[in-house]
């Protein structure tokens, strides 16, 4: 049995976003494609986000209806994780860049809304998921 709470997993997602932004810094897409170490670091963070997303969905299946925006982000992140882990050497840096610059800002915004709604019913369903202090 997993002793980690949904709070812990949401916190891990937020920290992984921070690592991604630190890793890419002020890079543009050409710089990113050319830097294999950064691509690998970002891919690892995406895998971590996907695993944490799976754990949140397992702990709170009611979020599918209680917070469909969060659920959609969790589901897409878990799907990305599966594609990365089961076909790592086929990872296209352009797809990774598109996910990081196109999809993840919206997911991060959703997570930040949950954080800002501590004490309110921010996540939907049976209760919120505040960030741990």
N, CA, C and O atoms as a MOPAC input file, in Angstrom:
PM7 MOZYME 1SCF
protein

 N      0.83800 1    -1.17300 1     0.00000 1
 C      0.00000 1     0.00000 1     0.00000 1
 C      0.89100 1     1.24700 1     0.00000 1
 O      1.94800 1     1.27100 1     0.63100 1
 N      0.45400 1     2.24900 1    -0.69900 1
 C      1.21900 1     3.47800 1    -0.82600 1
 C      0.89200 1     4.39500 1     0.34900 1
 O     -0.27400 1     4.68800 1     0.61400 1
 N      1.93400 1     4.84600 1     1.05200 1
 C      1.71200 1     5.70900 1     2.20500 1
 C      1.73000 1     7.19200 1     1.84000 1
 O      1.51000 1     8.04400 1     2.70100 1
 N      1.98700 1     7.50200 1     0.58800 1
 C      2.01200 1     8.90100 1     0.14900 1
 C      0.58900 1     9.36900 1    -0.15100 1
 O     -0.24400 1     8.61300 1    -0.65000 1
 N      0.34100 1    10.62400 1     0.16600 1
 C     -0.98700 1    11.19500 1    -0.07000 1
 C     -1.03900 1    11.88000 1    -1.42900 1
 O     -0.01300 1    12.08200 1    -2.07900 1
 N     -2.24300 1    12.23000 1    -1.84400 1
 C     -2.40100 1    13.00100 1    -3.07400 1
 C     -1.66400 1    14.32900 1    -2.96600 1
 O     -1.11800 1    14.81900 1    -3.95500 1
 N     -1.64300 1    14.91700 1    -1.76700 1
 C     -0.88900 1    16.16000 1    -1.54700 1
 C      0.57500 1    15.98500 1    -1.93300 1
 O      1.16600 1    16.83900 1    -2.59400 1
 N      1.14700 1    14.86200 1    -1.50900 1
 C      2.55300 1    14.59100 1    -1.81200 1
 C      2.78300 1    14.49100 1    -3.31800 1
 O      3.75100 1    15.03600 1    -3.84700 1
 N      1.89000 1    13.79600 1    -3.99100 1
 C      2.03800 1    13.60000 1    -5.44100 1
 C      1.84100 1    14.91000 1    -6.19100 1
 O      2.56200 1    15.18700 1    -7.15000 1
 N      0.87600 1    15.71600 1    -5.76800 1
 C      0.66800 1    17.02800 1    -6.40100 1
 C      1.90200 1    17.91100 1    -6.18500 1
 O      2.33300 1    18.62600 1    -7.08900 1
 N      2.44800 1    17.84900 1    -4.99500 1
 C      3.67300 1    18.60000 1    -4.71100 1
 C      4.80700 1    18.15000 1    -5.64800 1
 O      5.55700 1    18.98200 1    -6.16000 1
 N      4.92800 1    16.83700 1    -5.86700 1
 C      5.94700 1    16.31400 1    -6.78000 1
 C      5.75100 1    16.83900 1    -8.19700 1
 O      6.72200 1    17.16100 1    -8.88200 1
 N      4.50800 1    16.92600 1    -8.63300 1
 C      4.21900 1    17.47000 1    -9.96200 1
 C      4.71100 1    18.91000 1   -10.02700 1
 O      5.39500 1    19.29400 1   -10.97600 1
 N      4.36700 1    19.70100 1    -9.02600 1
 C      4.76900 1    21.11600 1    -9.02000 1
 C      6.27600 1    21.25800 1    -9.00500 1
 O      6.82100 1    22.11200 1    -9.70500 1
 N      6.95900 1    20.44300 1    -8.22600 1
 C      8.42100 1    20.50000 1    -8.16500 1
 C      9.04300 1    20.06700 1    -9.49900 1
 O     10.07400 1    20.60300 1    -9.90600 1
 N      8.42600 1    19.11300 1   -10.16700 1
 C      8.92600 1    18.68900 1   -11.47800 1
 C      8.76900 1    19.79900 1   -12.51000 1
 O      9.62800 1    19.97200 1   -13.37500 1
 N      7.67100 1    20.55600 1   -12.42000 1
 C      7.54200 1    21.72600 1   -13.30100 1
 C      8.68800 1    22.69800 1   -13.03700 1
 O      9.30400 1    23.20200 1   -13.97600 1
 N      8.97300 1    22.96100 1   -11.77600 1
 C     10.06300 1    23.87600 1   -11.44200 1
 C     11.39400 1    23.39300 1   -12.01600 1
 O     12.18100 1    24.19100 1   -12.52400 1
 N     11.64000 1    22.09000 1   -11.93400 1
 C     12.88100 1    21.54200 1   -12.49900 1
 C     12.93600 1    21.72900 1   -14.01600 1
 O     13.98100 1    22.06800 1   -14.57200 1
 N     11.80800 1    21.50700 1   -14.67100 1
 C     11.77000 1    21.69700 1   -16.12800 1
 C     12.12000 1    23.13500 1   -16.47400 1
 O     12.94800 1    23.38000 1   -17.35100 1
 N     11.49500 1    24.08900 1   -15.79200 1
 C     11.74500 1    25.50400 1   -16.10800 1
 C     13.20400 1    25.85500 1   -15.80600 1
 O     13.81100 1    26.63500 1   -16.53900 1
 N     13.76900 1    25.29300 1   -14.74400 1
 C     15.19000 1    25.52100 1   -14.45400 1
 C     16.07400 1    24.90700 1   -15.54000 1
 O     17.05500 1    25.51500 1   -15.96700 1
 N     15.72000 1    23.70300 1   -15.98100 1
 C     16.52400 1    23.00800 1   -16.98900 1
 C     16.53400 1    23.74000 1   -18.32400 1
 O     17.57900 1    23.84600 1   -18.96700 1
 N     15.37700 1    24.24500 1   -18.74500 1
 C     15.35400 1    24.88800 1   -20.06500 1
 C     15.76500 1    26.34900 1   -20.00700 1
 O     16.18800 1    26.91300 1   -21.01600 1
 N     15.64700 1    26.97000 1   -18.83300 1
 C     16.07400 1    28.35800 1   -18.69000 1
 C     15.54200 1    29.24100 1   -19.80800 1
 O     14.33700 1    29.27800 1   -20.05500 1
 N     16.42600 1    29.94300 1   -20.47500 1
 C     16.05100 1    30.83900 1   -21.57700 1
 C     16.25400 1    30.20900 1   -22.95200 1
 O     16.35700 1    30.91500 1   -23.95500 1
 N     16.30900 1    28.88700 1   -22.99200 1
 C     16.53700 1    28.20000 1   -24.27300 1
 C     15.39900 1    28.45800 1   -25.24000 1
 O     14.24500 1    28.61100 1   -24.83900 1
 N     15.73700 1    28.50400 1   -26.51200 1
 C     14.71700 1    28.44100 1   -27.55200 1
 C     14.68400 1    26.99600 1   -28.04400 1
 O     15.46300 1    26.15900 1   -27.58700 1
 N     13.77800 1    26.71000 1   -28.97700 1
 C     13.63300 1    25.32400 1   -29.40600 1
 C     14.90800 1    24.77300 1   -30.04300 1
 O     15.21800 1    23.59800 1   -29.84400 1
 N     15.65400 1    25.57000 1   -30.79700 1
 C     16.89200 1    25.08300 1   -31.41500 1
 C     17.93700 1    24.72100 1   -30.35800 1
 O     18.60400 1    23.69200 1   -30.46100 1
 N     18.07100 1    25.57300 1   -29.34700 1
 C     19.00800 1    25.28000 1   -28.25400 1
 C     18.60600 1    23.98900 1   -27.54300 1
 O     19.45100 1    23.15400 1   -27.21900 1
 N     17.31900 1    23.84400 1   -27.31100 1
 C     16.81400 1    22.65600 1   -26.62800 1
 C     17.12900 1    21.39400 1   -27.42900 1
 O     17.65200 1    20.42500 1   -26.87600 1
 N     16.81600 1    21.39800 1   -28.72600 1
 C     17.06300 1    20.21600 1   -29.56400 1
 C     18.52800 1    19.81900 1   -29.56500 1
 O     18.85500 1    18.63400 1   -29.63800 1
 N     19.41400 1    20.80900 1   -29.48400 1
 C     20.85100 1    20.55600 1   -29.57300 1
 C     21.46900 1    20.11200 1   -28.24300 1
 O     22.61200 1    19.65600 1   -28.22000 1
 N     20.73900 1    20.23700 1   -27.15400 1
 C     21.28900 1    19.93100 1   -25.82800 1
 C     20.70200 1    18.62700 1   -25.29800 1
 O     19.66400 1    18.61700 1   -24.63700 1
 N     21.38400 1    17.53700 1   -25.60000 1
 C     20.89500 1    16.21700 1   -25.20000 1
 C     20.71500 1    16.05200 1   -23.70700 1
 O     19.77800 1    15.38400 1   -23.27000 1
 N     21.59200 1    16.64500 1   -22.91500 1
 C     21.46800 1    16.53000 1   -21.46100 1
 C     20.17800 1    17.17500 1   -20.97000 1
 O     19.49500 1    16.62900 1   -20.10300 1
 N     19.85000 1    18.33200 1   -21.52200 1
 C     18.62000 1    19.01100 1   -21.10500 1
 C     17.40100 1    18.22200 1   -21.56500 1
 O     16.43700 1    18.07400 1   -20.81400 1
 N     17.43800 1    17.71400 1   -22.79400 1
 C     16.32100 1    16.89900 1   -23.28500 1
 C     16.09900 1    15.71700 1   -22.35100 1
 O     14.96400 1    15.43500 1   -21.96500 1
 N     17.18300 1    15.01800 1   -21.98300 1
 C     17.04200 1    13.85900 1   -21.09200 1
 C     16.51500 1    14.26200 1   -19.71700 1
 O     15.69800 1    13.54900 1   -19.13500 1
 N     16.97500 1    15.39600 1   -19.19600 1
 C     16.49000 1    15.86000 1   -17.88700 1
 C     15.00400 1    16.18100 1   -17.93500 1
 O     14.25700 1    15.82800 1   -17.02200 1
 N     14.57900 1    16.85000 1   -18.99700 1
 C     13.16500 1    17.20500 1   -19.13400 1
 C     12.32100 1    15.95100 1   -19.32400 1
 O     11.22900 1    15.85000 1   -18.76400 1
 N     12.81200 1    15.00100 1   -20.10200 1
 C     12.08600 1    13.74300 1   -20.29500 1
 C     11.92000 1    13.02700 1   -18.95500 1
 O     10.85600 1    12.47300 1   -18.67900 1
 N     12.95100 1    13.03400 1   -18.12800 1
 C     12.84300 1    12.41200 1   -16.80100 1
 C     11.79100 1    13.11700 1   -15.95300 1
 O     11.02400 1    12.46000 1   -15.24900 1
 N     11.74600 1    14.44100 1   -16.01400 1
 C     10.73400 1    15.18700 1   -15.25500 1
 C      9.33000 1    14.89400 1   -15.76800 1
 O      8.39000 1    14.78800 1   -14.98000 1
 N      9.18300 1    14.76300 1   -17.09000 1
 C      7.87600 1    14.41800 1   -17.66100 1
 C      7.44700 1    13.03800 1   -17.16300 1
 O      6.28100 1    12.83500 1   -16.82700 1
 N      8.37800 1    12.09600 1   -17.11400 1
 C      8.05100 1    10.75700 1   -16.59900 1
 C      7.61900 1    10.84000 1   -15.13800 1
 O      6.67500 1    10.16100 1   -14.73300 1
 N      8.29900 1    11.66700 1   -14.34300 1
 C      7.92200 1    11.83600 1   -12.93400 1
 C      6.53700 1    12.45800 1   -12.79700 1
 O      5.74500 1    12.03900 1   -11.95300 1
 N      6.24800 1    13.45100 1   -13.62200 1
 C      4.92600 1    14.08200 1   -13.60200 1
 C      3.85700 1    13.05300 1   -13.95900 1
 O      2.79600 1    13.01400 1   -13.33700 1
 N      4.13700 1    12.22900 1   -14.95100 1
 C      3.17300 1    11.20500 1   -15.35500 1
 C      2.91700 1    10.17600 1   -14.27500 1
 O      1.77500 1     9.77400 1   -14.05500 1
 N      3.97100 1     9.74400 1   -13.59700 1
 C      3.80100 1     8.77700 1   -12.51100 1
 C      3.00800 1     9.39000 1   -11.36500 1
 O      2.10400 1     8.75400 1   -10.82200 1
 N      3.34000 1    10.61800 1   -10.99700 1
 C      2.59400 1    11.28800 1    -9.93000 1
 C      1.13400 1    11.47600 1   -10.33000 1
 O      0.23900 1    11.34400 1    -9.49600 1
 N      0.89300 1    11.78000 1   -11.59300 1
 C     -0.47900 1    11.93800 1   -12.09500 1
 C     -1.25900 1    10.64300 1   -11.94900 1
 O     -2.41600 1    10.65100 1   -11.52800 1
 N     -0.62700 1     9.53600 1   -12.29400 1
 C     -1.28100 1     8.22900 1   -12.14500 1
 C     -1.65800 1     7.98900 1   -10.69300 1
 O     -2.75300 1     7.50700 1   -10.40400 1
 N     -0.75800 1     8.32300 1    -9.78100 1
 C     -1.02600 1     8.10100 1    -8.36500 1
 C     -2.20000 1     8.95200 1    -7.87200 1
 O     -3.03700 1     8.47400 1    -7.10600 1
 N     -2.25800 1    10.20400 1    -8.30900 1
 C     -3.38500 1    11.07300 1    -7.91300 1
 C     -4.68800 1    10.49900 1    -8.45300 1
 O     -5.69100 1    10.46200 1    -7.73900 1
 N     -4.68500 1    10.04900 1    -9.70900 1
 C     -5.91800 1     9.47400 1   -10.28500 1
 C     -6.33700 1     8.21800 1    -9.52800 1
 O     -7.52900 1     7.98200 1    -9.32700 1
 N     -5.36600 1     7.41200 1    -9.10800 1
 C     -5.68300 1     6.19400 1    -8.35100 1
 C     -6.25300 1     6.51300 1    -6.97500 1
 O     -7.17300 1     5.84500 1    -6.50300 1
 N     -5.69700 1     7.54700 1    -6.33500 1
 C     -6.16300 1     7.91800 1    -4.99800 1
 C     -7.50700 1     8.63300 1    -5.00900 1
 O     -8.27300 1     8.53200 1    -4.05100 1
 N     -7.79900 1     9.36200 1    -6.09900 1
 C     -9.01700 1    10.17300 1    -6.16000 1
 C     -9.72500 1    10.04700 1    -7.51300 1
 O     -9.75300 1    11.00200 1    -8.28900 1
 N    -10.29400 1     8.87500 1    -7.79600 1
 C    -10.99400 1     8.71900 1    -9.07800 1
 C    -12.20300 1     9.64900 1    -9.21300 1
 O    -12.67500 1     9.89000 1   -10.32400 1
 N    -12.69700 1    10.16400 1    -8.10700 1
 C    -13.84500 1    11.08100 1    -8.16600 1
 C    -13.49100 1    12.40800 1    -8.83300 1
 O    -14.38300 1    13.16100 1    -9.22500 1
 N    -12.20000 1    12.70100 1    -8.96400 1
 C    -11.80100 1    13.94800 1    -9.62700 1
 C    -12.16600 1    13.95700 1   -11.10900 1
 O    -12.24600 1    15.01800 1   -11.72700 1
 N    -12.38700 1    12.76600 1   -11.67800 1
 C    -12.77700 1    12.71700 1   -13.09100 1
 C    -14.02700 1    13.55700 1   -13.31900 1
 O    -14.14900 1    14.22800 1   -14.34300 1
 N    -14.94800 1    13.52100 1   -12.37400 1
 C    -16.18100 1    14.30500 1   -12.49700 1
 C    -16.14500 1    15.57100 1   -11.63900 1
 O    -16.75400 1    16.57900 1   -11.99800 1
 N    -15.44000 1    15.52700 1   -10.51300 1
 C    -15.39600 1    16.66800 1    -9.60600 1
 C    -14.48800 1    17.79100 1   -10.08300 1
 O    -14.72200 1    18.95800 1    -9.76800 1
 N    -13.44900 1    17.44200 1   -10.84300 1
 C    -12.54500 1    18.45200 1   -11.39600 1
 C    -12.03200 1    17.94300 1   -12.74300 1
 O    -10.89500 1    17.48000 1   -12.84200 1
 N    -12.87100 1    18.02800 1   -13.78200 1
 C    -12.49200 1    17.47100 1   -15.08200 1
 C    -11.26100 1    18.13900 1   -15.70400 1
 O    -10.53400 1    17.50200 1   -16.46700 1
 N    -11.02300 1    19.41300 1   -15.38700 1
 C     -9.82600 1    20.08200 1   -15.91600 1
 C     -8.56300 1    19.42500 1   -15.35200 1
 O     -7.64300 1    19.09900 1   -16.10200 1
 N     -8.52200 1    19.23400 1   -14.03900 1
 C     -7.39200 1    18.55500 1   -13.41700 1
 C     -7.25800 1    17.14400 1   -13.96300 1
 O     -6.16100 1    16.71000 1   -14.31300 1
 N     -8.36400 1    16.43400 1   -14.03700 1
 C     -8.34600 1    15.03900 1   -14.49800 1
 C     -7.77300 1    14.94600 1   -15.91300 1
 O     -6.97700 1    14.05100 1   -16.19800 1
 N     -8.16400 1    15.84800 1   -16.78800 1
 C     -7.66300 1    15.84300 1   -18.16200 1
 C     -6.14300 1    16.00600 1   -18.18900 1
 O     -5.45600 1    15.30500 1   -18.93100 1
 N     -5.61900 1    16.92800 1   -17.38200 1
 C     -4.16900 1    17.12500 1   -17.31400 1
 C     -3.47100 1    15.87900 1   -16.75100 1
 O     -2.43600 1    15.45900 1   -17.26700 1
 N     -4.03300 1    15.30200 1   -15.71100 1
 C     -3.44500 1    14.10800 1   -15.11900 1
 C     -3.40900 1    12.96400 1   -16.13300 1
 O     -2.40000 1    12.27100 1   -16.27300 1
 N     -4.51200 1    12.78200 1   -16.82700 1
 C     -4.62000 1    11.69000 1   -17.79800 1
 C     -3.62600 1    11.86300 1   -18.94900 1
 O     -2.96400 1    10.90600 1   -19.35100 1
 N     -3.52500 1    13.08900 1   -19.47700 1
 C     -2.58800 1    13.34400 1   -20.58100 1
 C     -1.14500 1    13.16700 1   -20.12500 1
 O     -0.31700 1    12.64300 1   -20.87000 1
 N     -0.84400 1    13.59500 1   -18.91700 1
 C      0.52000 1    13.45700 1   -18.40100 1
 C      0.89500 1    11.99500 1   -18.20800 1
 O      2.02500 1    11.59100 1   -18.48400 1
 N     -0.05600 1    11.21100 1   -17.73300 1
 C      0.21400 1     9.77700 1   -17.57400 1
 C      0.42000 1     9.11400 1   -18.93700 1
 O      1.27800 1     8.24200 1   -19.07500 1
 N     -0.34600 1     9.51400 1   -19.92900 1
 C     -0.16600 1     8.96500 1   -21.28100 1
 C      1.21300 1     9.33300 1   -21.83400 1
 O      1.86800 1     8.50900 1   -22.47300 1
 N      1.65500 1    10.57600 1   -21.58600 1
 C      3.00400 1    10.98400 1   -22.02200 1
 C      4.06500 1    10.12900 1   -21.34500 1
 O      5.02600 1     9.69500 1   -21.98100 1
 N      3.88400 1     9.89300 1   -20.05800 1
 C      4.83300 1     9.06500 1   -19.31500 1
 C      4.93700 1     7.68600 1   -19.94000 1
 O      6.03900 1     7.16600 1   -20.11400 1
 N      3.80800 1     7.09300 1   -20.27800 1
 C      3.82500 1     5.75700 1   -20.86600 1
 C      4.55600 1     5.74200 1   -22.20800 1
 O      5.32800 1     4.82400 1   -22.48400 1
 N      4.31800 1     6.74300 1   -23.03100 1
 C      5.00200 1     6.80300 1   -24.32700 1
 C      6.49800 1     6.97500 1   -24.15000 1
 O      7.28800 1     6.37700 1   -24.88100 1
 N      6.88900 1     7.78700 1   -23.18700 1
 C      8.31600 1     8.01900 1   -22.94100 1
 C      8.98200 1     6.75200 1   -22.40400 1
 O     10.03500 1     6.35200 1   -22.90000 1
 N      8.38900 1     6.12500 1   -21.41000 1
 C      9.03500 1     4.98100 1   -20.77400 1
 C      9.02200 1     3.72600 1   -21.63600 1
 O      9.88100 1     2.85800 1   -21.48100 1
 N      8.06600 1     3.62600 1   -22.53000 1
 C      7.98000 1     2.41500 1   -23.34900 1
 C      8.53000 1     2.61300 1   -24.75100 1
 O      8.41700 1     1.71900 1   -25.58900 1
 N      9.11100 1     3.74700 1   -25.01400 1
 C      9.72500 1     4.00800 1   -26.30900 1
 C     10.76000 1     5.10100 1   -26.20400 1
 O     10.83600 1     5.98400 1   -27.05800 1
 N     11.57400 1     5.03700 1   -25.13200 1
 C     12.47600 1     6.14000 1   -24.80400 1
 C     13.35100 1     6.56200 1   -25.97100 1
 O     13.51000 1     7.75800 1   -26.21700 1
 N     13.91800 1     5.61500 1   -26.68900 1
 C     14.85300 1     5.97400 1   -27.75000 1
 C     14.14500 1     6.50900 1   -28.98500 1
 O     14.79900 1     6.88500 1   -29.95800 1
 N     12.84100 1     6.54700 1   -28.95800 1
 C     12.06500 1     7.11900 1   -30.04500 1
 C     11.48400 1     8.48300 1   -29.66000 1
 O     10.64200 1     9.02200 1   -30.37800 1
 N     11.92600 1     9.03800 1   -28.53500 1
 C     11.41700 1    10.32900 1   -28.08400 1
 C     11.92200 1    11.41800 1   -29.02500 1
 O     13.12100 1    11.53100 1   -29.28400 1
 N     10.99000 1    12.20900 1   -29.52500 1
 C     11.31000 1    13.30700 1   -30.43100 1
 C     11.41100 1    14.59100 1   -29.61300 1
 O     10.43000 1    15.00200 1   -28.99400 1
 N     12.59600 1    15.23900 1   -29.59900 1
 C     12.74000 1    16.46900 1   -28.82000 1
 C     11.72500 1    17.54900 1   -29.19300 1
 O     11.36100 1    18.36700 1   -28.34900 1
 N     11.26900 1    17.56200 1   -30.43400 1
 C     10.27100 1    18.55900 1   -30.83200 1
 C      8.94400 1    18.31500 1   -30.11400 1
 O      8.27400 1    19.26300 1   -29.70300 1
 N      8.57000 1    17.06000 1   -29.96500 1
 C      7.33400 1    16.73100 1   -29.25000 1
 C      7.48400 1    17.08600 1   -27.76700 1
 O      6.55200 1    17.59600 1   -27.14500 1
 N      8.66700 1    16.81100 1   -27.21200 1
 C      8.92000 1    17.16300 1   -25.81300 1
 C      8.82300 1    18.67800 1   -25.63600 1
 O      8.19200 1    19.15200 1   -24.69100 1
 N      9.44500 1    19.43700 1   -26.53900 1
 C      9.40300 1    20.90100 1   -26.47900 1
 C      7.95800 1    21.39900 1   -26.56900 1
 O      7.55600 1    22.29800 1   -25.83000 1
 N      7.19100 1    20.81300 1   -27.47200 1
 C      5.79000 1    21.21500 1   -27.64100 1
 C      4.98900 1    20.93100 1   -26.36900 1
 O      4.15900 1    21.74300 1   -25.96100 1
 N      5.23800 1    19.78200 1   -25.74800 1
 C      4.53600 1    19.45800 1   -24.50100 1
 C      4.90400 1    20.45200 1   -23.40400 1
 O      4.04300 1    20.93300 1   -22.66700 1
 N      6.19500 1    20.74800 1   -23.31100 1
 C      6.66300 1    21.63500 1   -22.24800 1
 C      6.14900 1    23.05200 1   -22.44900 1
 O      5.72100 1    23.69400 1   -21.49000 1
 N      6.18500 1    23.54300 1   -23.66400 1
 C      5.80200 1    24.94000 1   -23.90500 1
 C      4.31800 1    25.10900 1   -24.19000 1
 O      3.78800 1    26.20900 1   -24.02700 1
 N      3.63200 1    24.05100 1   -24.61100 1
 C      2.22300 1    24.16000 1   -24.97400 1
 C      1.26000 1    23.58900 1   -23.95500 1
 O      0.25100 1    24.21800 1   -23.63700 1
 N      1.55700 1    22.39600 1   -23.43600 1
 C      0.63700 1    21.70300 1   -22.53500 1
 C      0.91300 1    22.00300 1   -21.05900 1
 O     -0.01500 1    22.28400 1   -20.30000 1
 N      2.17100 1    21.94600 1   -20.65500 1
 C      2.48100 1    22.05400 1   -19.23400 1
 C      2.14800 1    23.39700 1   -18.59400 1
 O      1.78400 1    23.41500 1   -17.41800 1
 N      2.25200 1    24.52300 1   -19.30000 1
 C      1.84000 1    25.76900 1   -18.62400 1
 C      0.38300 1    25.73900 1   -18.14300 1
 O      0.08000 1    26.25300 1   -17.06600 1
 N     -0.51200 1    25.14700 1   -18.92400 1
 C     -1.90700 1    25.03200 1   -18.49300 1
 C     -2.07400 1    24.09300 1   -17.31600 1
 O     -2.86400 1    24.35600 1   -16.41000 1
 N     -1.32900 1    22.99600 1   -17.33100 1
 C     -1.37800 1    22.05000 1   -16.21000 1
 C     -0.83300 1    22.72400 1   -14.95900 1
 O     -1.41800 1    22.60300 1   -13.88300 1
 N      0.27800 1    23.43200 1   -15.09400 1
 C      0.84100 1    24.13800 1   -13.94100 1
 C     -0.14500 1    25.16600 1   -13.40000 1
 O     -0.27600 1    25.31600 1   -12.18500 1
 N     -0.82800 1    25.86400 1   -14.27200 1
 C     -1.83500 1    26.84300 1   -13.83300 1
 C     -2.93100 1    26.16000 1   -13.03000 1
 O     -3.38400 1    26.69900 1   -12.02000 1
 N     -3.36100 1    24.98200 1   -13.46500 1
 C     -4.38300 1    24.23300 1   -12.74400 1
 C     -3.86900 1    23.84600 1   -11.35300 1
 O     -4.58700 1    23.97300 1   -10.36100 1
 N     -2.62700 1    23.37700 1   -11.29000 1
 C     -2.02400 1    23.01100 1   -10.00400 1
 C     -1.91700 1    24.24400 1    -9.10600 1
 O     -2.20700 1    24.17300 1    -7.91200 1
 N     -1.50400 1    25.36500 1    -9.68100 1
 C     -1.37900 1    26.59500 1    -8.89600 1
 C     -2.72900 1    27.06600 1    -8.36600 1
 O     -2.80100 1    27.61300 1    -7.26600 1
 N     -3.80200 1    26.86000 1    -9.13600 1
 C     -5.15000 1    27.19700 1    -8.64900 1
 C     -5.49700 1    26.35500 1    -7.43700 1
 O     -6.09100 1    26.85000 1    -6.47900 1
 N     -5.12900 1    25.08700 1    -7.48000 1
 C     -5.39400 1    24.20300 1    -6.34500 1
 C     -4.63600 1    24.71700 1    -5.13000 1
 O     -5.18000 1    24.77600 1    -4.02700 1
 N     -3.38800 1    25.08500 1    -5.33800 1
 C     -2.58600 1    25.61100 1    -4.23300 1
 C     -3.21500 1    26.87000 1    -3.65300 1
 O     -3.28000 1    27.03400 1    -2.43400 1
 N     -3.67600 1    27.75300 1    -4.52400 1
 C     -4.25000 1    29.01100 1    -4.04000 1
 C     -5.61600 1    28.81400 1    -3.39100 1
 O     -6.10900 1    29.71000 1    -2.70600 1
 N     -6.23100 1    27.65200 1    -3.59900 1
 C     -7.53900 1    27.36100 1    -3.00800 1
 C     -7.43100 1    26.53200 1    -1.73400 1
 O     -8.41200 1    25.91700 1    -1.31500 1
 N     -6.24300 1    26.50600 1    -1.10500 1
 C     -6.10800 1    25.77700 1     0.16100 1
 C     -7.23100 1    26.19300 1     1.10200 1
 O     -7.50700 1    27.37900 1     1.28400 1
 N     -7.86400 1    25.20000 1     1.68900 1
 C     -8.95200 1    25.49100 1     2.61400 1
 C    -10.29000 1    25.61100 1     1.92400 1
 O    -11.32800 1    25.64300 1     2.58600 1
 N    -10.28700 1    25.67800 1     0.59500 1
 C    -11.53100 1    25.69100 1    -0.16600 1
 C    -11.61900 1    24.36500 1    -0.90000 1
 O    -10.68300 1    23.56600 1    -0.83900 1
 N    -12.68900 1    24.12000 1    -1.57300 1
 C    -12.85800 1    22.87000 1    -2.29300 1
 C    -12.27600 1    22.99800 1    -3.69700 1
 O    -13.00200 1    22.89300 1    -4.68600 1
 N    -10.96000 1    23.22500 1    -3.78400 1
 C    -10.29700 1    23.53500 1    -5.03500 1
 C    -10.18500 1    22.39200 1    -6.00900 1
 O    -10.21700 1    22.62800 1    -7.21600 1
 N    -10.05400 1    21.16200 1    -5.54600 1
 C     -9.86900 1    20.05000 1    -6.46100 1
 C    -11.17900 1    19.38800 1    -6.84900 1
 O    -11.20600 1    18.58500 1    -7.78200 1
 N    -12.23200 1    19.69400 1    -6.17600 1
 C    -13.50800 1    19.06100 1    -6.49300 1
 C    -13.63400 1    17.72500 1    -5.78500 1
 O    -12.79100 1    17.35400 1    -4.96800 1
 N    -14.67500 1    17.02400 1    -6.10300 1
 C    -14.89300 1    15.72000 1    -5.49600 1
 C    -15.09500 1    15.83400 1    -4.00200 1
 O    -15.88200 1    16.65300 1    -3.52700 1
 N    -14.36500 1    14.99500 1    -3.25700 1
 C    -14.57200 1    14.93900 1    -1.81700 1
 C    -13.70600 1    15.91200 1    -1.03600 1
 O    -13.75100 1    15.91000 1     0.19500 1
 N    -12.92300 1    16.73800 1    -1.70500 1
 C    -12.10000 1    17.70000 1    -0.99200 1
 C    -10.97200 1    18.19000 1    -1.86700 1
 O    -10.78500 1    17.71400 1    -2.98600 1
 N    -10.22600 1    19.13700 1    -1.35700 1
 C     -9.15500 1    19.70800 1    -2.16300 1
 C     -7.84600 1    18.97800 1    -1.92400 1
 O     -7.74100 1    18.11100 1    -1.05700 1
 N     -6.86100 1    19.34900 1    -2.70800 1
 C     -5.51300 1    18.82600 1    -2.54600 1
 C     -4.60500 1    20.02300 1    -2.35700 1
 O     -4.08800 1    20.54800 1    -3.34300 1
 N     -4.38900 1    20.47300 1    -1.14400 1
 C     -3.45500 1    21.59000 1    -0.95300 1
 C     -2.02200 1    21.10500 1    -1.07900 1
 O     -1.73700 1    19.92600 1    -0.86500 1
 N     -1.12200 1    22.01600 1    -1.42600 1
 C      0.29900 1    21.69700 1    -1.41700 1
 C      0.73000 1    21.49400 1     0.02800 1
 O      0.24000 1    22.18300 1     0.92300 1
 N      1.63200 1    20.56400 1     0.26200 1
 C      2.16900 1    20.45600 1     1.61500 1
 C      2.99500 1    21.69200 1     1.95100 1
 O      3.56100 1    22.31500 1     1.05300 1
 N      3.07000 1    22.04500 1     3.18600 1
 C      3.86900 1    23.20800 1     3.60900 1
 C      5.30600 1    22.81400 1     3.78900 1
 O      6.13600 1    23.65200 1     4.14100 1

